[in-house]
Amino acid sequence: MKGGTPTLMKKLTRRNEFYVFLVLLVLCLLIEIRSGQFFSPNNLVDIASAMIVPGLFAIGSFLVIVSGGVDVSFPALASLTMYATTKMLLDANYQGGAVLPIVIALAIGAVLGAFNGLFIGYFRLPAMIVTLGSSSVFKGIMQGALNSKQLTVIPPGMRRWGTSALFIARNPVSGLTSRMYVTFIAFIVVLALVFFLLRFTMFGRGIYAIGGSEVSAHRAGFNVIRTKVIMYVLVGMIASLAGIIRASMMQQAHPTNMLGMEMNIIAGVVLGGTAITGGRGTLTGCMLGTLLIVIVENSMILLGIPTSWRSVFTGVLIIVGTGVSAYQTIVMNRSKRVQTAKKEVAA
Amino acid sequence: MAETLLRAQSIHKSFVGVHALKDVSFSIRRGEIHCLAGENGSGKSTLIKIISGVYTPDAGHIEFDGHRYSRITPIEAINLGIQVIYQDFSIFPNLTVMENLALNTELAANRKLVNWKRIRRVAEEALAKINVRIDLDAYVGSLSVAEKQIIAISRALMFNTKLIIMDEPTTALTKKEVRNLFAIILQLKERGIATLFVSHKLNEVFEISENFTILRSGELVATGSTKDLDDKKFSYYMTGRTFESRRFVPKTVSKDPIFEADRVGIPGSFEDVSFALHGGEIIGITGLLDSGRTELALSMFGMKPIREGEFRVDGTKVELTSPRAAINHGIGYVPEDRLSEGLFLPRSIGDNIVITELDSLTKKFGIVDAERRDEEIRTWVGNLAIATPDPDNACQTLSGGNQQRVVLAKWLANSPRILILNGPTVGVDIGSKHDIHTILQELANEGMGIIIITDDLPEVVENCSKILVMKNGRIVAKLDAEEADEQKILSYML
């Protein structure tokens, strides 16, 4: 009814992911031309490794934004679980593998996520406000009750897991090597699970539905409160997994160095075409947006731009990127109005 | 006589001491089209919510399909075959047509996993039931209001539906879309599905319904066959007041025109539009949604400056390039969508009234003269009979009719000589509509020149001394009030 089936190209150009992908491609090519190092095996592996923690955070953040909220507490949540888990295991002089730390972290993360979910889902408070508050609470517990100091030693099991490599990539020119970490698998597994959840379960469609219209979702028969609470529990678990991976890979538990990551993560998610108002966005776009930010943060040096300028570039990218998608929305609305007018004429 | 499907028996409902419904009884037969009418606050929505199980009645009961229920839950209502189509359609703008159609049934079947093939099949079936075609992969947010409504209706039919309740379904539809909707309702009737149609537009009540029920302040005032109903009775039942039909006849018309349009146009919107407005006249401009009437209205208020021709005020050419310029030339504009363009809903009624005349209420150093401000607000609340206990209340606490009065007050406070109103009574109930018409006619008699842009034909015929009909961006007919009737205007419009 809208004049034949659109061609593949047309379908592509209508999607936000396509533009993020183009920008990404241009940026990579630019870096490649300038340095000749971008597509070297070790650089690609470095980028993949750098993607693990932000990627996990972005998945959690994406879920919340799609449901119509904004979560700013995940770095604090991840820091608290990571720190609490590490400290507990160190105190117990734990010598085993990485499974127990992960399980403990997931459990703490689930409880903290439920805390967010309770206030947001059950008491219907705005997600932004609740997570601003819980972010303070989590930081407070970490600094007050746990008396957080940097732990320079972590249990051996975590260290082994965090530093073991799937394979090692070598740059044929410079001879530099990079490790592809095992933890990358954890990231891919979470990504696949969440993809399945969002696409093929009613729970996942419920998250989209709630983000589109909470009232409609309720009337359609979704259990809005339960969906939200479960989702925040999941988000808490994903964030704590990111936290424990981070500590394992850095081989130390630093209580504050994840704090402040939330803005770049949310920016990456929105850059990837996720509507900040909720209900719209794809994991593909979310990952592309995050990747873009990760590359800008990590590869500016290859372009010959001093690292001190990094945040300026990230900022400009965010403004331009979100600006383009905002502009697209305006254009789409305009063409919609023209279409309605034409229909009226035809009528 | 077909058998009774729904009977509401002596329903009572009160909220914190306020009687929302008092002893209301009515019934609907299988496959009947029944209209429920009443002004804002008459208890229509409370009654719907009781039938659909959202509220429990304090006393009385519902009989449905031969069974008696003193209380039902929303889920039970759905399982009985009662479906409500709310004004917002309860759709998901962010999801595709396919998902919107299928989600409810998938949920009702308590499925945990999504099978996209099945969803597509369910969606196709849903649309096939009422013989419409909509792109299943389109996002619902990109559809027109009428298409969204069709989705809500076909989704409702996916259940074993016996009664569909539509809450003011025609509010945002064009005339053609209303006709399509009625065709669908008649289709449903043939399949034995009854429709309870909530409306306060009398022409719709007459056109589609077989029986009607009218509520006023929570009480049943009349129920029966639409055949026995006429305009006068309808208005009386609705408001408890009698209105004489009073065609507007201008009393004093100024010798020279105060506002003229001379071959004005904006390429692509309208062209070659000329007319002259004298003080004391009310001109009606009507046409379909795409006829260019709205663009013309906006251009007269400087929001869409014209590219061709000229506007004249008192015979002198004026450049209306911004609303500010139009206001300076004594032009006031009451917009089409009072909610988004005309009012600051969260602000107080008083603030909304005085906003256009703040300049004249300002003392030295830009400080607003509070006493004069309050006096001004009191005057207008009184003059236009805005029903509020306190003008400091937020505008959103008012009913549609009263909000429209605030918009009027806002412009009148600025004492314009030329007043342009775009759809002045859209979504306003009969009583307020009548009052707004009376106010406009009085203003004209005091010498103001008024232009009403509307597709409400009875409104045009009743209030305008001159009628311009637009079609495809041009004026296709200029009629005098005496020679105009609805049929004639309609024939030029289409």
HADDOCK unambig.tbl for C-alpha pairs under 7 A between the chains (distance, minus, plus):
assign (segid A and resid 1 and name CA) (segid B and resid 134 and name CA) 6.67 0.50 0.50
assign (segid A and resid 1 and name CA) (segid B and resid 135 and name CA) 6.37 0.50 0.50
assign (segid A and resid 200 and name CA) (segid B and resid 113 and name CA) 5.58 0.50 0.50
assign (segid A and resid 200 and name CA) (segid B and resid 114 and name CA) 4.55 0.50 0.50
assign (segid A and resid 200 and name CA) (segid B and resid 115 and name CA) 6.91 0.50 0.50
assign (segid A and resid 201 and name CA) (segid B and resid 112 and name CA) 5.74 0.50 0.50
assign (segid A and resid 201 and name CA) (segid B and resid 113 and name CA) 4.14 0.50 0.50
assign (segid A and resid 201 and name CA) (segid B and resid 114 and name CA) 5.09 0.50 0.50
assign (segid A and resid 202 and name CA) (segid B and resid 112 and name CA) 5.15 0.50 0.50
assign (segid A and resid 202 and name CA) (segid B and resid 113 and name CA) 5.51 0.50 0.50
assign (segid A and resid 202 and name CA) (segid B and resid 114 and name CA) 6.02 0.50 0.50
assign (segid A and resid 209 and name CA) (segid B and resid 92 and name CA) 6.27 0.50 0.50
assign (segid A and resid 212 and name CA) (segid B and resid 92 and name CA) 5.29 0.50 0.50
assign (segid A and resid 212 and name CA) (segid B and resid 93 and name CA) 6.20 0.50 0.50
assign (segid A and resid 212 and name CA) (segid B and resid 94 and name CA) 5.41 0.50 0.50
assign (segid A and resid 213 and name CA) (segid B and resid 92 and name CA) 5.93 0.50 0.50
assign (segid A and resid 216 and name CA) (segid B and resid 90 and name CA) 4.30 0.50 0.50
assign (segid A and resid 216 and name CA) (segid B and resid 91 and name CA) 5.85 0.50 0.50
assign (segid A and resid 216 and name CA) (segid B and resid 92 and name CA) 6.88 0.50 0.50
assign (segid A and resid 220 and name CA) (segid B and resid 104 and name CA) 5.24 0.50 0.50
assign (segid A and resid 221 and name CA) (segid B and resid 104 and name CA) 6.89 0.50 0.50
assign (segid A and resid 221 and name CA) (segid B and resid 107 and name CA) 6.37 0.50 0.50
assign (segid A and resid 279 and name CA) (segid B and resid 94 and name CA) 5.65 0.50 0.50
assign (segid A and resid 280 and name CA) (segid B and resid 94 and name CA) 5.96 0.50 0.50
assign (segid A and resid 336 and name CA) (segid B and resid 142 and name CA) 6.81 0.50 0.50
assign (segid A and resid 340 and name CA) (segid B and resid 144 and name CA) 6.92 0.50 0.50
assign (segid A and resid 341 and name CA) (segid B and resid 290 and name CA) 5.82 0.50 0.50
assign (segid A and resid 344 and name CA) (segid B and resid 290 and name CA) 6.31 0.50 0.50
assign (segid A and resid 345 and name CA) (segid B and resid 290 and name CA) 6.69 0.50 0.50
